[in-house]
Structure formats: structure tokens, C-alpha cells
């Protein structure tokens, strides 16, 4: 389910055109740390196009350079999450898991509620990064800070 959410987030977030490397650059979903999705995420994004851009997934070992990732999923295995998040430039939607991720400055945190995957949103963090979240996304969030 979390992999499907990552893809769907791309459809309900607005980035400025300047947040992409080039006009034909794909929309990159980056996974930092231990990959909980495996090949599932690759299968889900295969052939997907959002706002005229192909969607791609990549695994990375360190914080991404500017404009290389539009969504950054930070795995629980990652150390010093607050430092990673603070070092990101504008235009990166950050996604992680649990309450601690939100406290560290993350924008969307997956939580489990009644054995279902839900998510919480830190709208101020998104706005500070120049990311506009759709009201449709905000309406389905478990909570908004």
C-alpha cells in the first residue's frame, strides 16, 4: 500500500517547473536507506506519466543533490533524519514513517491505524519547501499539522 501511496502523492502535489533538472526529466521517487518496497515500487511506477513526466524510482545511499528527487522516502533505518531533511533544498516532498518523522521536519508520515496504512501531513513543512498539496490529498489525511 505504501508504494501505491508514493505514486499517488505525485498526482496531488504541485511542484514549480524549476524543481526538475530538465524539461524531459522524469519525476523521481527516491528511497533513502533500507528499501521496504523492493521491486513492488518499480512495477507500480512502470509506464506511469504524471503531468507529462515519466515516473521513476531510484534507491540512493545519501541525501540527493538538488532537483534529482521530487519525492524522498526516508526509511526508518536512516540515521540522523533531521539532518538529512534540513539539508534538502526546496521542492522535495519528504515521506517517512511514524511520529518521529514529523517531529524531525518530514512532510508526510505513514502510520498504521486499525491495521490500515494512513498518513499524516505537516503542511507547514511542505509550504516552507515550496510544495503545494492538493486539498484532495489534505482531505484524506489522518491529520494535518
C-alpha positions in Angstrom: 0.0 0.0 0.0 2.8 2.5 0.9 4.3 2.1 -2.6 0.9 2.9 -4.2 0.6 6.0 -1.9 4.0 7.2 -3.1 2.9 7.1 -6.7 -0.4 8.7 -5.9 1.3 11.6 -4.0 2.8 12.6 -7.3 -0.7 13.3 -8.6 -1.8 15.5 -5.7 1.3 17.7 -5.3 2.3 20.8 -7.3 6.0 21.5 -8.0 7.3 24.5 -9.8 8.8 23.7 -13.2 12.2 24.8 -11.8 12.3 21.8 -9.5 13.1 19.4 -12.3 16.6 19.1 -13.8 15.4 19.5 -17.5 12.1 19.7 -19.3 12.1 16.0 -20.1 13.4 14.9 -16.7 11.4 12.2 -15.0 9.6 12.6 -11.8 11.9 10.8 -9.4 10.7 8.9 -6.3 13.9 8.3 -4.3 14.3 5.8 -1.4 17.0 6.7 1.1 18.1 3.8 3.4 16.8 0.3 3.6 14.2 -0.2 0.8 10.9 -1.6 2.2 9.3 -1.7 -1.2 11.6 -3.9 -3.2 10.5 -4.5 -6.8 6.9 -3.5 -6.0 7.6 0.2 -6.3 9.3 -0.4 -9.7 6.3 -2.3 -11.0 3.8 0.3 -9.8 5.6 3.3 -11.4 6.4 1.4 -14.6 4.8 3.2 -17.6 3.2 5.9 -15.3 3.2 9.5 -16.5 2.2 12.4 -14.3 1.9 15.9 -15.7 3.7 14.9 -18.8 6.6 13.4 -17.0 7.5 9.7 -16.7 7.7 8.5 -13.1 10.8 6.6 -12.0 12.1 5.1 -8.7 15.7 5.1 -7.6 17.5 3.9 -4.5 20.1 6.3 -3.0 22.7 6.0 -0.3 22.9 9.6 0.7 20.8 12.8 0.6 20.1 13.7 -3.0 21.6 16.6 -4.9 19.2 19.4 -5.8 16.5 18.7 -8.4 17.3 15.0 -8.6 14.4 13.8 -6.5 10.9 15.2 -6.3 9.8 12.7 -3.6 12.2 11.4 -1.0 11.1 8.4 1.1 13.4 8.2 4.2 13.5 4.7 5.6 13.4 4.0 9.4 16.9 2.7 9.0 18.3 6.1 8.2 20.3 7.8 11.0 20.0 11.5 11.8 16.8 12.1 9.8 16.5 15.7 10.9 20.0 16.5 9.5 19.0 14.9 6.2 15.8 16.8 6.0 17.4 20.1 7.0 20.0 19.7 4.2 17.4 19.3 1.4 16.8 22.2 -0.9 13.3 23.3 -1.8 10.9 21.2 -4.0 11.4 17.8 -2.3 8.3 16.2 -0.8 9.6 14.2 2.1 7.8 11.0 3.2 8.7 8.6 6.1 7.1 6.6 8.9 5.9 7.4 12.4 5.5 10.4 14.7 9.3 10.9 14.9 9.5 11.7 11.2 7.1 14.6 11.5 9.0 15.9 14.6 12.2 15.8 12.5 10.6 18.1 9.9 9.1 15.5 7.5 6.1 16.4 5.4 4.1 13.1 5.2 4.4 10.3 7.7 2.8 6.8 7.2 1.1 5.5 10.3 -0.8 2.2 10.9 -4.3 2.6 12.3 -6.6 -0.4 12.7 -4.2 -2.4 10.5 -4.6 0.1 7.7 -2.0 2.4 6.3 -2.9 6.0 6.8 -0.8 9.2 6.6 -0.3 12.4 8.5 0.7 15.7 6.9 2.9 18.5 8.1 1.5 21.2 5.8 3.9 23.9 7.1 6.9 21.9 6.2 5.6 21.4 2.7 4.8 25.1 2.3 8.3 26.0 3.5 9.7 23.8 0.8 7.6 25.5 -1.9 5.3 22.5 -2.4 1.6 22.9 -2.7 -0.5 20.0 -1.5 -3.9 19.4 -3.2 -7.0 19.8 -1.0 -8.0 16.3 -2.1 -4.8 15.0 -0.5 -5.4 17.0 2.6 -8.9 15.7 2.9 -7.9 12.0 3.1 -5.0 12.6 5.6 -5.5 11.2 9.1 -4.3 14.5 10.5 -2.8 17.8 9.3 -0.3 19.8 11.4 
